[in-house]
Amino acid sequence: MSASDKQLDMELKALAGELSERQRARAGLEGHCTLEELAAAYDIARNPGPYEDMPAALETRIRLAAALNKRDAAAPKRRNGEPTLLGNLAWIAAAAAIVAAIAGWWPRGGEELSTQVAVQQLEATAEEVTKVALSGTKDATVADAFSGEVIWSQSEQRGYMRLAGLAANNPETEQYQLWIIDAERGEYPVDGGVFDVPEPAGENTVPFEAKLAVYQPAAFAITVEQPGGVVVSSQDRVAAIGKVAAPKQTKPEAGGDTGA
């Protein structure tokens, strides 16, 4: 857990009344932090930017939630100074309101950030991760500046595609479909699932998983198919393809023991 996450965790505990006065003082959180400060800490920790202007409706909701902060002083206390259940519930309700408001206001950034984290986690924790560069074809859906990459985990039989330069599709008329060519399965590739490109500009990260076991991936291909995809592709419209690099062969050292 990073330092910012630990600080945020302490602020949430202070907000919920879970820390004693001594613990709050030790953490530099005398009293409860304001909900405005909590919102800022959450925003900075989870989404470093770029930022948008806050919608007026969201600002109003935050101010209403922050009004609960003022009730803390009037909330019933136990003899030892700790808030009662009623006081804690008020703080928890305020925290839930502010977090829900922030979560609702992230039209972009939050989802993209979580996808990036998922890709990094797969690369860091999964075994046998292979990266394959994709090359675009002359299909009408492919822009001149197309770029693509497949991140494939052989151990988990799933992965992600990073794509830029594919045309946005209408799911009611056509969809993209990923295929995994398995060297041990012969001519029929393994279905990697259908996907859509809602926005052609910028990079789209698409998760996928093999519908059947893949033993020796040799290539990945993207085709344009009918809505819902097909069981066997005619390959009339191939949008992109990439071959898995063959493992490097190591030469035996000179003078090595060849047996007698």
C-alpha positions as CSV (number, residue, x, y, z in Angstrom):
1,M,0.0,0.0,0.0
2,S,1.4,3.4,-1.0
3,A,1.8,6.3,1.3
4,S,-1.1,8.1,-0.3
5,D,-3.3,5.0,0.1
6,K,-2.3,4.7,3.7
7,Q,-3.2,8.3,4.4
8,L,-6.5,8.0,2.6
9,D,-7.3,4.8,4.6
10,M,-6.6,6.7,7.9
11,E,-8.8,9.6,6.7
12,L,-11.6,7.2,6.0
13,K,-11.2,5.6,9.4
14,A,-11.2,9.0,11.1
15,L,-14.3,10.0,9.1
16,A,-16.1,6.8,10.3
17,G,-15.1,7.4,13.9
18,E,-12.9,4.3,14.1
19,L,-9.8,6.1,15.5
20,S,-9.3,7.3,19.0
21,E,-8.3,10.9,19.7
22,R,-4.7,9.7,20.3
23,Q,-4.6,7.8,17.0
24,R,-6.0,10.8,15.2
25,A,-3.4,13.1,16.7
26,R,-0.6,10.7,15.9
27,A,-1.7,10.6,12.3
28,G,-2.1,14.4,12.1
29,L,-5.9,14.1,11.9
30,E,-7.1,15.9,14.9
31,G,-10.9,15.9,14.6
32,H,-12.4,14.6,11.4
33,C,-11.1,15.7,8.1
34,T,-13.7,17.6,6.1
35,L,-15.5,15.9,3.3
36,E,-14.1,18.4,0.8
37,E,-10.6,17.3,1.8
38,L,-11.6,13.7,1.5
39,A,-12.9,14.2,-2.0
40,A,-9.7,15.9,-3.0
41,A,-7.6,13.2,-1.5
42,Y,-9.6,10.5,-3.2
43,D,-9.5,12.3,-6.5
44,I,-5.8,12.8,-6.5
45,A,-4.9,9.3,-5.3
46,R,-7.1,7.5,-7.8
47,N,-7.0,9.8,-10.8
48,P,-3.9,12.0,-11.2
49,G,-5.3,13.8,-14.1
50,P,-6.2,15.5,-16.4
51,Y,-9.2,17.0,-14.7
52,E,-12.5,18.4,-15.9
53,D,-14.5,21.2,-14.4
54,M,-16.9,19.8,-11.8
55,P,-20.5,19.8,-12.9
56,A,-22.8,22.1,-10.9
57,A,-25.1,19.2,-9.9
58,L,-22.2,17.3,-8.4
59,E,-21.0,20.3,-6.5
60,T,-24.5,20.7,-5.0
61,R,-24.5,17.0,-3.9
62,I,-21.1,17.4,-2.3
63,R,-22.1,20.4,-0.4
64,L,-25.2,18.6,0.9
65,A,-23.1,15.7,2.0
66,A,-20.6,18.0,3.6
67,A,-23.4,19.5,5.7
68,L,-23.4,16.3,7.7
69,N,-20.0,17.2,8.9
70,K,-21.5,19.9,11.0
71,R,-23.7,17.4,12.8
72,D,-20.7,15.7,14.4
73,A,-20.3,18.3,17.2
74,A,-23.9,17.8,18.1
75,A,-24.0,14.0,17.8
76,P,-24.4,12.1,21.1
77,K,-21.1,11.1,22.7
78,R,-20.2,8.3,25.1
79,R,-18.5,9.2,28.3
80,N,-15.1,8.4,26.8
81,G,-15.6,11.0,24.1
82,E,-16.1,8.5,21.2
83,P,-19.0,9.0,18.9
84,T,-22.1,6.8,19.4
85,L,-23.4,4.5,16.7
86,L,-25.7,7.3,15.5
87,G,-22.7,9.6,15.1
88,N,-20.8,7.0,13.2
89,L,-23.7,6.3,10.9
90,A,-23.9,9.9,10.0
91,W,-20.2,10.0,9.0
92,I,-20.5,6.7,7.1
93,A,-23.5,8.1,5.2
94,A,-21.6,11.2,4.4
95,A,-18.6,9.3,3.2
96,A,-20.8,7.0,1.0
97,A,-22.5,10.0,-0.5
98,I,-19.3,11.8,-1.5
99,V,-17.6,8.6,-2.9
100,A,-20.8,7.7,-4.9
101,A,-20.9,11.3,-6.2
102,I,-17.3,11.2,-7.3
103,A,-17.7,7.7,-8.8
104,G,-20.6,8.9,-10.9
105,W,-18.5,11.8,-12.2
106,W,-15.8,10.1,-14.1
107,P,-17.0,9.8,-17.6
108,R,-13.4,8.9,-18.6
109,G,-10.2,8.4,-16.7
110,G,-11.5,6.1,-13.9
111,E,-12.4,3.2,-16.2
112,E,-9.3,3.8,-18.4
113,L,-7.1,3.9,-15.3
114,S,-8.6,0.6,-13.9
115,T,-8.0,-1.1,-17.3
116,Q,-4.4,0.1,-17.3
117,V,-3.9,-1.3,-13.8
118,A,-5.4,-4.6,-14.9
119,V,-3.0,-4.9,-17.8
120,Q,0.0,-4.0,-15.6
121,Q,-1.1,-6.6,-13.1
122,L,-1.4,-9.3,-15.7
123,E,2.1,-8.5,-17.0
124,A,3.6,-8.5,-13.5
125,T,1.9,-11.5,-12.0
126,A,1.0,-14.0,-14.8
127,E,3.4,-16.5,-16.1
128,E,4.4,-16.9,-19.8
129,V,3.2,-13.4,-20.9
130,T,3.8,-12.8,-24.6
131,K,3.5,-9.5,-26.5
132,V,2.7,-9.6,-30.1
133,A,2.7,-6.5,-32.4
134,L,-0.3,-6.3,-34.8
135,S,0.0,-4.9,-38.4
136,G,-3.0,-3.4,-40.1
137,T,-4.3,-4.5,-43.5
138,K,-5.9,-2.5,-46.4
139,D,-9.4,-3.2,-45.0
140,A,-11.6,-0.1,-45.0
141,T,-11.8,-0.2,-41.2
142,V,-8.0,0.3,-40.8
143,A,-6.4,3.8,-40.7
144,D,-3.0,4.5,-42.0
145,A,-1.8,5.3,-38.5
146,F,-3.0,1.9,-37.1
147,S,-1.1,0.4,-34.2
148,G,-1.9,-2.6,-32.2
149,E,-0.5,-5.0,-29.6
150,V,-1.6,-8.2,-28.0
151,I,-0.6,-9.0,-24.4
152,W,-1.3,-12.8,-24.0
153,S,-0.9,-14.9,-20.9
154,Q,-0.4,-18.5,-21.8
155,S,-0.9,-19.7,-18.2
156,E,-4.2,-17.8,-17.8
157,Q,-5.4,-18.2,-21.4
158,R,-6.5,-14.6,-21.6
159,G,-5.1,-11.2,-22.4
160,Y,-5.6,-7.7,-23.6
161,M,-5.4,-5.8,-26.9
162,R,-4.2,-2.3,-27.3
163,L,-5.6,-0.9,-30.5
164,A,-5.4,2.6,-32.1
165,G,-6.6,3.4,-35.6
166,L,-9.5,1.0,-36.0
167,A,-12.8,2.5,-37.3
168,A,-15.7,2.7,-34.9
169,N,-18.2,0.0,-35.7
170,N,-22.0,-0.3,-35.6
171,P,-22.7,-3.4,-33.5
172,E,-26.0,-3.9,-35.3
173,T,-24.3,-4.4,-38.6
174,E,-20.8,-5.7,-37.9
175,Q,-18.4,-6.5,-35.1
176,Y,-14.7,-7.2,-34.8
177,Q,-13.6,-10.7,-33.8
178,L,-10.3,-11.9,-32.5
179,W,-8.7,-15.2,-33.6
180,I,-5.8,-17.1,-32.0
181,I,-4.0,-19.3,-34.4
182,D,-2.8,-22.4,-32.5
183,A,0.1,-24.3,-34.2
184,E,-1.2,-27.5,-32.6
185,R,-4.8,-27.2,-33.8
186,G,-4.3,-27.1,-37.5
187,E,-6.3,-24.8,-39.8
188,Y,-9.0,-23.7,-37.5
189,P,-8.1,-20.8,-35.1
190,V,-9.5,-20.4,-31.6
191,D,-12.2,-17.8,-31.1
192,G,-11.0,-15.0,-28.9
193,G,-14.4,-13.3,-28.8
194,V,-16.1,-10.3,-30.5
195,F,-15.6,-6.7,-29.5
196,D,-16.6,-3.2,-30.5
197,V,-14.7,0.0,-31.1
198,P,-16.9,2.9,-29.9
199,E,-14.4,5.6,-30.5
200,P,-11.8,5.4,-33.3
201,A,-9.6,8.2,-32.0
202,G,-7.1,7.3,-29.4
203,E,-6.2,3.9,-27.9
204,N,-8.7,1.3,-27.0
205,T,-7.8,-1.5,-24.6
206,V,-9.9,-4.7,-25.1
207,P,-9.8,-7.7,-22.7
208,F,-10.3,-11.1,-24.2
209,E,-10.0,-14.8,-23.4
210,A,-9.7,-18.0,-25.5
211,K,-12.9,-20.0,-25.9
212,L,-10.9,-23.2,-26.2
213,A,-7.5,-24.2,-24.8
214,V,-4.6,-22.7,-26.7
215,Y,-1.5,-24.9,-26.7
216,Q,1.0,-23.1,-28.9
217,P,-0.1,-19.6,-30.1
218,A,1.5,-18.8,-33.4
219,A,-0.4,-15.7,-34.4
220,F,-3.3,-13.4,-33.6
221,A,-5.8,-12.0,-36.2
222,I,-8.7,-9.5,-36.1
223,T,-11.5,-10.0,-38.6
224,V,-14.7,-8.1,-39.4
225,E,-17.7,-10.3,-39.0
226,Q,-21.5,-10.2,-38.6
227,P,-23.0,-9.2,-35.3
228,G,-22.3,-11.8,-32.6
229,G,-19.3,-13.2,-34.6
230,V,-19.0,-16.5,-36.4
231,V,-17.8,-20.0,-35.5
232,V,-15.6,-20.3,-38.6
233,S,-14.4,-17.1,-40.3
234,S,-14.3,-16.9,-44.1
235,Q,-11.4,-14.4,-43.6
236,D,-12.8,-12.2,-46.3
237,R,-12.1,-9.1,-44.1
238,V,-9.0,-9.3,-42.1
239,A,-8.3,-6.0,-40.3
240,A,-5.0,-6.9,-38.5
241,I,-2.7,-9.7,-37.9
242,G,0.5,-10.4,-35.9
243,K,2.8,-13.4,-35.6
244,V,4.3,-14.7,-32.4
245,A,8.1,-14.4,-32.5
246,A,9.8,-17.7,-32.5
247,P,11.9,-18.4,-29.4
248,K,15.6,-17.6,-29.9
249,Q,17.8,-20.7,-30.3
250,T,20.9,-20.6,-28.0
251,K,24.1,-22.0,-29.5
252,P,26.2,-24.4,-27.4
253,E,29.4,-22.9,-26.1
254,A,32.6,-23.7,-27.9
255,G,34.6,-26.4,-26.3
256,G,31.6,-27.8,-24.4
257,D,31.4,-31.5,-23.5
258,T,30.0,-33.4,-26.5
259,G,30.5,-36.8,-25.0
260,A,33.0,-39.4,-25.8
